[in-house]
Amino acid sequence: MRNLVRIALVTALLLLLGATVAGSPASAAVNLRYNTFERPARGSAYTLANWAQDGWSAPWDLGMSNRTWIDGYNFNHSGGQSLRVFYPKGKIGPEDSGAQAPFTLSPGREYYQSYWVRFSSDFSWGTTEFAGKVGLGLAGGASCSGGQVCDGYNGFSSRMIWRSGGKAAIYYYDMDHSDTYGDFLDLKRADGSLIYYPRGSWVNLVQRLKVNTVTNGNANRDGEIDIWFNGAASGSIRNLRFVRNADVVDKAYFSSFAGGGTTAFAPANDSWIWYDDLKVSTVRADICELAAGGCHTRSFEAEAYNAMQGVTTKTTPDTGGGKAVSFDTGDWIAMQNVTIPKAARYLVEYRVATTGAGSKLSLDINEGATPLGDRALPSTGGLGQYQTVSLEVNLPAGTHQLGLYAAAGGFDLNWCKITQIA
């Protein structure tokens, strides 16, 4: 089943399939940008240079180097890591709270964006006033905001916010905004009830923004914004005028900070927000969170293999208990009848414990005929200490045999998981 030819095949197919251990690979569709925060070293700040390494470029930032942290220890939506942003007690604005950066997009009239967000269990919505920015927004041109009058020539912006009690809302600047500091729309469920961000659990936010058309320098009232909360439509704004020039969406505006214009909006205690699985695309089909049933995912207990060579099983001390599979170099297991409903990019997660650095786990389908890529495994501190690591791959639709091969052994595997990225 395995032989030396696999080395050459892996190399060739890595180039073909673009398998990486990163955020947004160069091989992804031009109109799709995403970040799973799996590449950087956990426990480090996620600087603007790190964003750029993962395919997200911005001319400036605030707070990325001193108020962000790659969390590979506590919370993640998928994979083994997420981005944590710090909201210090008593501080407001992106200079002193959270982080902000205008990431460049290829200009487009219509964009979708999606991300997962988790508020700390004691997150403070404010002191005596309550508002703040949450995650990604969409903007174009000069990104009209901050109390500016939007005249159709200085751009536009649209960002998610919280209001009193964690009330979820979309906050936008267009040519007709009636409030000095932009207009907002509270998110609602199908029954009309208001949506509030929960503390301590992950939720998904999707925004669609379509820029209005322009006729002879006049802005037509056909701009649009739509919002989905956990896959359900929760807000829709029509008849918008954003521009009277050629500006379109050209920024994914990461905007995550407290405020509000005064310290009355500041957190009453230190607070944090976690982000994971950021996506931006001109194509709705790239946002699998909007598909029926959401993003396809499937988990496998390692001991549930259908075929193997060389491995042994043992009781695991990992969370959830059960069995783990021990691999030496050359060992393999295979899972049969793994159905992939759509040819797409997938995040493959491994829950592993290692004796030290140097172990390597290889993934393939159909009895090794199609290698998908290797994942070097970090030292976890011993076989009793587990860590989740991941690999991004392109998988074809169909029913396959999934193979896991120890290119370099000395590790235990508790489970693996496949999740559609886009």
C-alpha positions, 0 to 999 in steps of 0.5 A: 500500500505504501512505497517510496514512490509516495514521496514524489507523488506527495511533492507533485500533488502538494503543488497541484492541490495547494495543501498548506498549513496556513490561513489563506493559500495562494492556490485558493480562488482569486475571489476567496480570502480566508483565515483559519489562524492555524499557521502562526505559533500559538501564544504569539501576537498576530502582527500585520506582518503575520496577516500578510504572510497569510495573504491579508495585506493592509497599509496600517493597523492599530493594536495588532502587535500588542492586543492580539494573541494566537490562542492554541490553548483555550478556544477555537471554532475549528482546527487548533487555534483562533485569534484572541483580541483584548479589550482592556478595562477603561479603554475605548477606540482602536488606539487603546482597545482591540485592533483594527486594519483595512485589509485590501480586497480586489475591487468588486460591486458585491461581497460576502464575508463570514466569521465566527466570534466568541465573547469571553464569559464575563465580557463587559458591554460597557460602563454606563454607555454600551457599544463596540465594533465586532470583527470584519466589515466591508468598506470602499473608497475613503471608507466614510465613517467616524461621524463624517458626512458621506457625500458619495465621493468619500466612500462607505463602510458597514460593520457589525456592532454590539449595543446595550446588553450585547444586542447585535446590530449592523452599523453602516455609513451611506449617503443618506445616514440620518444619525451623525455617527452612522445608522444601525439596524438591530438583528432579529430572528424570524419571529421578530425577537431581537438577537443578543450576542451570547457570552462564552459560545461561538456564533457565526456572522455573515454580511453581504454588501452590494454597492449601488449603481451610478447613472450620469453621476447620480447614485441609484437607490439600489444598494443592499446589505444583508445579514445572517446570524448562525445561518439564518437571515436576520437583517436586510436593508434596501434602497441604499446610496453608497457612492456617486463615483466608481468606488466599490468594495475594496476593503475587508475592514477588521474593526474590533474595539470598544466605543463609543466616543467617551470612556462611558463606553469602556469595558468595566472589566478586562474582556476578550473576543475570539475570532476564527474561520474568516472568509471574504468572497464575491461568490455566495457559494464560497460561504458554506455557512449559508448552505443548507446544513452549513459547512460539511463536517465529519469526525472519526475516532482513530480506533474506528479504522477499517484496515491498518498496519502496525498500529496499536490501541490504548486508553487515552487520558485526553478529554472525552476518554476512549481509545487512541491509536499509537503509530510508529514509522510506517504504520497506517490506518484507513477509514472506508466509505468517507463521503465528501459531498462537494469538491472544496477546500477542507480543514483536516484536524488531528488530535495528537500527542507526541514524544518529541519533535520530528513526527509526521502524519501523512494523509491520502485517499483511495489506498495511497493513490492520491496523497494530500499532504504531510503534517509535521507534528509539534512536540506536545510534551509527551504521549499523555498531553494532546494538541489539535493540529491541522492541514488544509487540503482540496478534496474531490467529491465522492466516496473515498477511503481515507488513509493516515500514514506515519511518515515519521512515528512516535505519536498517538492519535485520538481522533481526526475531523474534516470540515469544509472551509468554503 
